[in-house]
């Protein structure tokens, strides 16, 4: 179950992270935050990032071998990066219609999948 909870929390965390980092660009595109000062955009993103950390920290604590979890720190980081890229790809292609995937993006994804394989390789 620790594997499941760790992955689930990392997914939720990365959804919040992606919205915190890039959601303001969509709000600007929709003319919601066009006139917001930079500090307003930063505070808005920090509020979202708080939810990210509320999931990321428990994911790492539950998943880390040192706390009885199934993953080493390297494994946690590589899993998190792959999840981040998947969430970002979905976010970008769904919300930003001008963005599209190309062959080199798929090549990069394959490299990341290989990274996951190698980080778990004994």
N, C-alpha and C positions, 0 to 999 in steps of 0.2 A: 504493500500500500504506500510505502514511503516514495517509491518511484513514481507512482500515479500522482500523489499530492505534490511532489516536487515539480513534475512536468506541468501539471495543471496551474500551479501558482506561478511558474515561470511564464506560461502562456498569458495568463491574466495580467501579470506584471508588464509584459512586453506590449500588450494592447494599450495599457495606460501610458507606458513610456513613449510609444509611437505617437499617440495623441498629444502628449505633453511636448514632444519635440517638433512635430510637424502639423498638428491640428490647427495651430494658429495660422498657418499658411492657407488652409482651406477656409477658415473663418475670414481671412482677409480677401480671398477670392470671392467669397459670398457677400462681401461688403459688410460683414458684421463687425470686424475689428479694424477696419481701414483707418479710422481716426484715433485708435487707441495709442497712447504713448508707449514707448518701449518698456518702461517699468510696469505698465499694466499688462502687457503681453507676457512679461517674465513672471509676474505674480500669478497670472492665470495658469501658466505652464507649471509653476511650482505647486499649485493646488492639485493639479492632476498628478504631478510627480509624487506627491505624498501618498496617493493610492498605489502608485507603482512600488514605492519602497515598502509599503505595508504588505505587499505580496512577495517582493523580491527577497527581503530579509528572511522571512519564514521559509521560503523555498530553499535558500542556501543552508539555513540551520537544519531543516528536516533532511535535506539531501546529502549533507556533508558527512563523509565517513567518520570524521572525528567526533561527530554527535550521534553515531550509530546509523547513519544513512548509508545508501548504497554507492555514492559517487565521491571520487577524489575532487580536489579543487579544479584541476585541469579539465576533468570530465564535465563538471558543473558549468565551467566557463564556455566550453565548446558547445554544449547543449544549448546554453543561453544564447550564444551567437547565432546558431542555426535557427532557433525559434524567432529571434529578432529579425533575421532576414526574411523568414517566411511571413511573419506578421507585417513587416514593412512592405513586402511585395504585394500582398493582398490589399493593404491600405492604399498603396500608391496606385495600383491598377484599378481599384474600385472607385476611389474618391477623386483622383486626379486623372481625368480622361485623356489628357495629352501624353501621359506616360505609357510606354508599352515595353514589353519584354523582347529582348533580342537574343541571338545565339550566344553572345558572350555572357549574358546574365545566366543562361542555363549552364554554360561551362563553369562559371563561378559557383553555382549551386552544387554541381557535381564535385568540385574541389572541396566544398564544405562538407558534403556527405562523406567524402573520403577522409576528411579531418576527423569526423566523428568515428569512423571506422578505426583509424589509427590511434586515436586517443583511448579507445577501449581495447585495443590490441594488447594481448599479454606477451 
